Amino acid sequence: MGFFKKFLAKVTRTSSVTAADWDELYSELIASDLGASLTDAILTTAKKSKSEEPVEAIREALTALLSSKPRTLAISETGLTTILVIGVNGTGKTTSVAKLAANISSAGNRVLLGAADTFRAAAVEQLQTWATRIGLTVITGKPNGEPAAVAFDSATRAVADGYQYLVIDTAGRLQNKADLMAELGKIKRVIEKVTPVNEVLLVVDATTGQNGLSQAKLFSEAVEVTGIVLTKLDGSARGGIALAIEHDLDLPIKWIGTGESIGDLVPFDPEIYITGILEAE
């Protein structure tokens, strides 16, 4: 993610930043999945910065453009915290559900899983395998059954048995399929007949670039997304999509996936991320 490397290496050897330097940085940012609007915003903010140090000017610019919304999970004040996890196929959504549940469970909380990805038998089996490994219960339905029914059964069970958290996996949606996107709204409404939905987390693959931003926009139109889980950030050579989502949609990245192991899902730390951008090779 070192898309500031050339720029900073050059300007730190001189006493001023030239127009050519800014132009070069613009080209690098455009090539790093940031998009034109965010690139313009970063450069405008950096140029206006009162800092005399280029590194600090860029750091201030990036920090100012991030979402100011809470990054911690919204916790229910009445008992059960319900988290709906959505996203397209191939983003690591089901694995992220398991990792998130394991993280919450490790803090001593009772967590129930709901396998509402009924269209893909492998997804249910995958979640069951993860659940067995981390010692959690999964509510499942019939193959090709109604996802909303599984979500409803999961919510009913969670409330009846006094669980503290319910994490529901949903079928990977193609964001250009209006009927499938509309179904997400239905699932959320069905759950809310039993208990409020506290979080709707969208899983985005960091390696998909600007397509990830497009996904986030369309999913946000279908259901009120409250936060992002950004996967494969360790495998992205650029990673600018994190900044683009935060700036363009004002959606906070809450968790990032950094590997394949069950513990490789950690809270997103903006300061560490920005430092990584500035210092990466």
C-alpha angles and dihedrals in degrees: 000000000000097000092141094050100099093041095050093043089055101043095045088062093055136051097237144029115243129209088251089056092054090047091052091050090049090057092048093050093048088054091051100068095261097119128220099280095051092043090053090048093050094049094044092051093044093051091051093048116120090216115109091205116085093213093053091044091056092043091053091047094052094045092051092054097054123099115270093207120116116279097197120090115270104246122208115243092206102054119272119071111201122201122189114198119202139171146116126294116278099029095105092255100148092044089050090053090056093045092049092048091049091050093051093043092051088065089063098265126139107241130188123195126214118203101204094156090101095156094068115052090192090061092056091047091047092052091046090052092051091046092053090050094052096035101248134136122242127203111214138179138203119298109271088007127142110294092205090057091056090047091051093048090048093051092046092050093046093053095043094049097043100244117172096212136028118192115188125197117208133197116278105259129210099226092218093059105094096192094052092046090051089054089064088063089051092052091051092049092049092052090049090060085070106027139348119271106235099184137022106192120192116207113217127184108230091210094063093077118195090358086070089058090050090051092051092051094051096044089050089057092052098046135001103268112203100185149351133248106202113202132192092023087144090058097050117099090200112022095184090134089083091063093042094054093046094048102038099040103023088230115147119228103229103176137019130202113222103172148347101277123099091249095051096099114090137169112271112252111197093198093054091045094051092045088052091052092051097044102035120118 
